[in-house]
Amino acid sequence: MKWPEPKKGIPEGHYTFTLNQEPDLKVVKTAKGEFRRLDLYVTSTPGEYKHREGFVPWDPRYESLCAALNVEHGKDIQMEGAAFEADIEYEADKADPEKSWPRLKNIIKAGEFCPKTGDGDGDIPF
């Protein structure tokens, strides 16, 4: 019998992400009304991790994502295969502090990554 590999999430870090299918535009209904959410399906390099994340238009990351992908609003465009760079950071679940979820942060156009310098305290090593 071959034992299955343990299920691991994507580690925190900086990645290049490629859309591995067209994003889904979903209508989400709540008690306060309804809103539209864009669900993004991506694969990372390095590591070939698959990730899915939803974006709402008022999330500041949505504007960064649109800029990184050169989205022209109001036009019918194909996005599968488009790439961008982002960091993965884990965010605590609001309802259950025992859980956390990977989130795309610091979204930029592919090829524009500038590595951090210093030790995180603002000091630059010489």
Secondary structure, DSSP 4 states (H G I P E B T S, - for coil): -PPPPPP-PPPSEEEEEEE-SPPEEEEEEETTEEEEEEEEEEEEETT--EEEEEE-TTSHHHHHHHHHTT--TTS----TT-EEEEEEEEEE-SS-TT-EEEEEEEEEETT------SSSSSPPP-
